[in-house]
């Protein structure tokens, strides 16, 4: 039986948002199913990060419609999401306290928080760092803390905005491994990245944006084998767009 509180599938129709007269989203439409790992690709300025922020309720579109399993956005929807940014936003507390703070904010009782915290620290390989100040960790370790904090909330959908953009290969591998584990555990993932190689490694589905619109959406294997649009072909091949 389908969970009545589930927020997926997602339907987006005609999203438009402008800043200072410049369109960041220009009638963007797409659908997102209940399962899988979808990667959002596109050149700088295509609207990738803006899209995530609108979906997470951090920005309000000027026009358009968003329906989460038939419902408009709201507190009940946003509680079933979590988002990780390119630059981790961490409290001046220990690794464990950063995660516990998020759990407390969701209203979990102390005993349940302790059990969940221990499971997340172990699952994300952060046990040895639990008492370390989060802001004194390496960039890769900080991003693991941010991801662990998001996963601790057991989101139905995880939104990620270029989470490995400034990380070295070892840290990137660690984050990608956590994403694969999360996907296998049933978390729906929507990942924005500029890294085509990363998209090839992780994506089951690709959404390609150009100038605030979706110009392609489909299985990753088909997209990388034969992009349909000139802009997507140029992007995948590393050429300047026409």
C-alpha positions as CSV (number, residue, x, y, z in Angstrom):
1,X,0.0,0.0,0.0
2,X,1.3,3.5,-0.9
3,X,2.2,5.6,2.1
4,X,-0.5,8.3,2.3
5,X,2.1,10.8,3.6
6,X,4.5,10.2,0.6
7,X,5.4,13.3,-1.4
8,X,6.4,11.5,-4.6
9,X,5.8,11.4,-7.5
10,X,6.5,15.1,-8.3
11,X,4.9,17.1,-11.1
12,X,6.4,20.5,-12.1
13,X,4.7,22.6,-14.7
14,X,5.7,25.9,-16.2
15,X,8.0,27.2,-13.5
16,X,9.2,30.7,-14.1
17,X,11.4,32.9,-11.9
18,X,13.3,36.0,-12.8
19,X,16.0,38.0,-11.0
20,X,16.4,41.6,-12.0
21,X,14.7,41.0,-15.3
22,X,16.8,38.0,-16.2
23,X,14.9,34.6,-16.4
24,X,16.4,32.0,-14.2
25,X,13.6,29.6,-14.9
26,X,11.6,30.0,-18.1
27,X,8.6,27.7,-18.1
28,X,10.4,24.7,-16.8
29,X,8.4,21.4,-16.7
30,X,9.2,17.8,-15.7
31,X,8.0,14.8,-13.7
32,X,9.9,12.8,-11.1
33,X,9.0,9.3,-10.1
34,X,9.1,7.6,-6.7
35,X,12.5,5.8,-7.2
36,X,15.9,6.4,-8.6
37,X,18.9,8.7,-8.8
38,X,18.3,11.6,-11.2
39,X,21.1,13.9,-12.2
40,X,20.4,17.5,-13.4
41,X,22.9,18.7,-15.9
42,X,23.3,22.0,-17.8
43,X,25.7,24.9,-18.4
44,X,26.3,27.6,-15.8
45,X,23.2,29.7,-15.6
46,X,20.9,27.0,-16.9
47,X,18.8,27.1,-13.7
48,X,20.0,24.0,-11.9
49,X,20.6,25.4,-8.4
50,X,17.6,27.7,-8.6
51,X,15.4,24.7,-9.4
52,X,16.5,22.9,-6.3
53,X,15.9,25.9,-4.1
54,X,12.4,26.3,-5.4
55,X,11.7,22.6,-4.8
56,X,13.0,23.0,-1.3
57,X,11.0,26.1,-0.5
58,X,13.9,28.4,-0.3
59,X,12.7,30.4,-3.3
60,X,9.2,31.1,-4.6
61,X,8.6,30.9,-8.3
62,X,6.8,33.8,-10.0
63,X,4.6,31.4,-12.0
64,X,4.0,27.7,-12.4
65,X,2.8,24.8,-10.5
66,X,4.4,22.2,-8.2
67,X,2.5,19.2,-7.0
68,X,4.1,16.7,-4.6
69,X,2.0,13.5,-4.9
70,X,-0.9,15.8,-5.9
71,X,-0.3,18.3,-3.0
72,X,1.0,21.8,-3.2
73,X,4.3,22.7,-1.4
74,X,4.0,23.2,2.4
75,X,5.4,22.2,5.7
76,X,4.3,18.6,5.5
77,X,6.1,18.3,2.1
78,X,9.3,20.0,3.2
79,X,9.6,17.7,6.3
80,X,10.0,14.8,3.9
81,X,12.9,16.5,2.1
82,X,16.5,17.2,2.9
83,X,19.0,19.3,1.0
84,X,22.8,19.4,0.9
85,X,24.6,22.4,-0.5
86,X,28.0,22.8,-2.3
87,X,29.4,24.6,0.7
88,X,28.5,22.8,4.0
89,X,26.6,24.9,6.5
90,X,27.7,23.6,9.9
91,X,27.1,24.8,13.5
92,X,30.0,25.6,15.8
93,X,29.5,22.3,17.5
94,X,30.9,18.8,17.3
95,X,30.0,16.4,14.5
96,X,27.6,14.5,16.8
97,X,26.0,17.7,18.0
98,X,25.4,19.0,14.4
99,X,23.4,15.8,13.6
100,X,21.6,15.8,17.0
101,X,20.5,19.4,16.5
102,X,18.8,18.5,13.2
103,X,17.0,15.5,14.9
104,X,15.9,17.7,17.8
105,X,14.6,20.3,15.5
106,X,12.4,17.6,13.9
107,X,11.0,16.8,17.4
108,X,12.5,13.4,18.0
109,X,12.6,12.5,21.7
110,X,16.0,12.2,23.3
111,X,16.2,8.4,23.3
112,X,15.2,8.1,19.7
113,X,17.7,10.8,18.8
114,X,20.5,8.9,20.5
115,X,19.7,5.6,18.6
116,X,19.4,7.4,15.3
117,X,22.6,9.4,15.9
118,X,24.6,6.3,16.6
119,X,23.3,4.6,13.5
120,X,24.0,7.5,11.2
121,X,27.5,8.1,12.6
122,X,28.4,4.4,12.0
123,X,26.7,4.3,8.6
124,X,28.5,7.4,7.3
125,X,31.9,6.4,8.8
126,X,31.9,9.4,11.2
127,X,32.1,7.5,14.5
128,X,35.8,8.4,15.1
129,X,35.1,12.1,14.4
130,X,31.9,12.3,16.5
131,X,33.4,14.6,19.2
132,X,35.6,16.7,16.8
133,X,34.5,20.3,16.1
134,X,32.7,20.1,12.7
135,X,34.2,23.3,11.4
136,X,37.8,22.1,11.9
137,X,37.4,19.1,9.7
138,X,38.7,18.8,6.1
139,X,36.3,19.9,3.3
140,X,35.5,16.3,2.5
141,X,34.8,15.4,6.1
142,X,32.6,18.5,6.5
143,X,30.6,17.5,3.4
144,X,30.1,14.0,4.9
145,X,28.8,15.6,8.1
146,X,26.3,17.7,6.1
147,X,25.2,14.6,4.2
148,X,24.9,12.5,7.3
149,X,22.8,15.3,9.0
150,X,20.5,15.2,6.0
151,X,20.2,11.4,5.9
152,X,19.6,11.3,9.6
153,X,16.2,13.0,8.9
154,X,15.3,9.9,6.8
155,X,14.1,12.1,3.8
156,X,11.9,10.6,1.1
157,X,13.8,12.8,-1.4
158,X,17.4,14.1,-1.0
159,X,18.3,17.2,-3.0
160,X,22.0,17.8,-3.6
161,X,23.6,20.9,-5.2
162,X,27.1,20.1,-6.5
163,X,28.1,18.4,-3.2
164,X,31.5,17.3,-4.5
165,X,32.4,20.4,-6.6
166,X,35.4,21.4,-4.4
167,X,36.5,18.0,-3.1
168,X,39.5,15.9,-4.0
169,X,39.0,12.4,-5.6
170,X,39.2,10.5,-2.3
171,X,36.5,12.7,-0.7
172,X,34.4,12.5,-3.8
173,X,34.5,8.7,-3.7
174,X,33.4,8.7,-0.1
175,X,30.4,11.0,-0.9
176,X,29.4,9.0,-4.0
177,X,29.5,5.8,-1.9
178,X,27.1,7.3,0.6
179,X,24.8,8.3,-2.2
180,X,24.8,4.8,-3.7
181,X,24.0,3.4,-0.3
182,X,21.2,5.9,0.2
183,X,19.7,5.1,-3.2
184,X,19.9,1.4,-2.4
185,X,18.1,2.0,0.9
186,X,15.2,3.7,-1.0
187,X,16.0,7.4,-0.8
188,X,15.0,9.3,-4.0
189,X,17.9,11.4,-5.1
190,X,18.0,14.6,-7.2
191,X,21.6,15.6,-7.8
192,X,22.8,18.7,-9.5
193,X,26.4,18.4,-10.8
194,X,28.6,20.0,-13.4
195,X,30.7,16.9,-13.6
196,X,29.8,14.7,-16.6
197,X,32.0,11.9,-15.4
198,X,30.2,11.9,-12.0
199,X,26.9,11.9,-13.8
200,X,27.9,8.9,-15.9
201,X,28.9,7.0,-12.7
202,X,25.8,7.8,-10.7
203,X,22.8,8.7,-12.9
204,X,19.9,6.4,-13.6
205,X,18.1,9.3,-15.2
206,X,19.2,12.7,-16.6
207,X,17.4,16.0,-16.8
208,X,19.2,18.5,-19.0
209,X,18.5,22.2,-18.6
210,X,19.1,25.0,-21.1
211,X,18.2,28.6,-20.3
212,X,15.8,27.7,-17.6
213,X,13.9,25.0,-19.5
214,X,14.1,21.2,-19.6
215,X,15.2,20.3,-23.1
216,X,15.8,16.5,-22.4
217,X,14.8,14.0,-19.8
218,X,15.3,10.3,-20.0
219,X,17.4,7.2,-19.0
220,X,21.0,8.1,-18.4
221,X,22.3,5.4,-20.7
222,X,20.3,6.7,-23.7
223,X,21.1,10.3,-22.9
224,X,24.9,9.8,-22.9
225,X,24.8,7.5,-25.9
226,X,22.9,10.0,-28.1
227,X,21.9,13.4,-26.7
228,X,19.1,14.8,-28.8
229,X,19.7,18.5,-28.5
230,X,22.7,20.4,-29.9
231,X,23.3,22.0,-26.4
232,X,23.4,18.6,-24.7
233,X,25.7,17.1,-27.3
234,X,28.1,19.9,-26.8
235,X,27.9,19.7,-23.1
236,X,28.6,15.9,-23.0
237,X,31.5,16.3,-25.4
238,X,33.0,19.2,-23.5
239,X,32.5,21.7,-26.4
240,X,31.2,25.2,-26.1
241,X,27.5,25.3,-26.9
242,X,26.4,26.4,-30.4
